[in-house]
Amino acid sequence: MKAILGGSFDPPHLGHIEMAEAVLKSGHADQVSLMPCFSHNFGKSMTPPKHRLAMCRLCERPGIVVDPFEIKSMLTGGTLALVTALNVENYENTRPTFVIGADNAACFKKWVRYEELLVRAQFIIIPRKGTEISREVRKMFKKHIILDTEITPSSSTLIRDCLEEWWKTLECERSLNKLLNPKVFEYIREHSLYK
């Protein structure tokens, strides 16, 4: 079974890979596709899709691949539009499986037509260390999968902030080396991203 780990991947970091590896180790999927979004649902500015896609490709390894479907399709309507497009294009009458962190599961009721999403897609929820999944969230996702494995919290926003500081002062490099794949960090340098 394939699972989709979607997101902005701005930039992709080791936390994303830890999520994908947790799913693979759980046996709930034999492949996890990193699927960068084309644009942000709420109009937030992002690094151009070609760079985010290229950085994701640098993170590929056995069982973890990149799927450019959302970028190639130029989808802008969020997860429900993606589910609809996937069903038409690739999945026919089966439900696509999505990997989300416990933070996204906690605010899932804010997602567009979330009740429909719970029926039309399968979700694998990955807890974060130090964060409890509420009874309400467990009840909402009772027909889905909540892994026992916890991952280390990480944030693309904090990484972008650290990168911006690094460009100014060349400090934070040790922290960035712990958060980013070395190939991704090198790509960021070569293309002068996140200044």
N, C-alpha and C positions, 0 to 999 in steps of 0.2 A: 504494500500500500504506500502511496505517496502522500506526503503532507506538505502544506505550504506555510512558510514563515514569511509573512508580508511585513512591510514597513517602509519607512522612508530610507533607511540605511544611509543616514547622512551624518557621519560615515558609518559603514558596517564596523562592528567592534567584536571583541572576543566574547562579550556577553551573548551576542546573537549566535555565535558558533557554539557556545556552551548550551544554549537552548536547543539547537538542532541536534547536538550530540546526545543530550538527555532524552530526546524523543527516539533517536535511533537505538540507544541502549535499552529503552523501555520495551522495545519490540512492537510498538504500536504503528511504526512505519519503517520501511526499509530504505526510504529516500526522503530527504527534506529539501524542498526547493526554496531558495531565497528569492523572493519576488518583490523587487523594489517598486514602489508606487510611481505613477507618472507625475501626479501633482498632489499637493496636500489638500485634504478634504475641506479645510477651513481657510484656504487661500494663503497659508503660511509660506514664505519664500524658502526655497530649498536649493541645494547645489543642483546644477543641471542633470537631468536623468542619465546622460551618457557617462558622466563621471561616477555617479552612484552605482550604475550597472557595471562599469569597469572595475570599481573597487570590490563589488560583490564577487565578480569573477575571480579575483585574486584570493578569495577565501574558499574556493571550491576544493573539495577533497572527496575521497570515496564516501558515497552516501549523501554528500551535501553538494547540491548543484544550483545553478542559477537559472531561473525561468524569467525571461524578459517579457512575458505575456502582457502584463499590465502596461508597461512602457510602450511596447510595439502597438498595442491596441489603443493607446492614448486615453485610457479610462480615467474618468474624473469623478465618478459617482460613489465612491466608497465601496465597502465590502459587499453590499447587496448587488451593486452593478457588476462587481467582479464575479460573484457567484453566478449570476445570470449569464454573463459572457462565457464563463468556464463551462457551464452546462451546455450551452449551444455549441461551443467550439471543441471541447475536449472530453467532458465528463458524461455526455449524453444524459442518462437518467440517474446517475449515481451522485452521491453528495460529496463535494470536495471536503477535504480535511484541512483545518487551519490550526496553526500553533499560535497561542497567545500567552502572554505573561499574566500573572495574577493581577497586576496593576490594571491591565486592560479588562480583565474579567470583572474587576470591582466596579468599573464604570460602564459595563456593557449595556445597561439600560439606556444610556445616552446615544448608543449607536442607532443609525437610521433603521427603523423597522426591525429592531433586535429580536422580537418574538418570531418573525418570519425567518430570520437568520438561524435561530436555534433549530428550526425544522429543516431548512434547506442545506445546512452545512453541519459537519461534525467538527467539534472543537477539542483540542488537547490543551489543557491549561497547565502551565508550569509555575509552581510556587517560587517565591523569592525568599532567600534566607532572612529570617528576622521579621517576616510579615505573615500574619495568620490569614487564611482564607475564611471569610465570614460564613456563617450558617446560611445566610440568604443567597450568597454566590454559589455555595455548594448545592443548594436546592434548585437554583436556576439551571445549573449545569449537570443535574443528576443523570441525564441521559447521554452525557458526554464523558470525557476522560480527564481526570485530575491526577497528574503524576505525583508520586511520593517524593521524587527527587526535587531538591531545592537548588536554585541557581543563585549565584552572587549578583546582587543588584548592580546594574550599570546603566549609564545614561548617555545617549548621543549628545544631548544638550550640554552636559558637563564636559564631554570630550571636545565639543566644538569650542567651548569657552577656554578650555585648557590649550587647544591648538591656537586660538587667537592670541593668547598670552605668550605661547611659545614663539610665535612669529615676531612678537615685539621684543622679547627678552631672551629667547632661546633657553628659558627655564622650563620645567615640567617634563623634560624629555624622558626621564626615568619613569614617571607616571604614565606617559603616553605609550612607552614600550610595553607596559603591563596591560594596557587596554586595547591596543591595536595590533593586528597582524603586521609584522615588519614590512611586508610587501605593500600593504595599504598605506602605512606611514610613509614609505618611500614614494608612492604614487601621489600622496598629498603634497609632499615636498616638490616633486617634479612639476606638478601642475599648479603650485602656489594656491592651494585651496584653504579656506577658512581663515584668511587673513583678517 
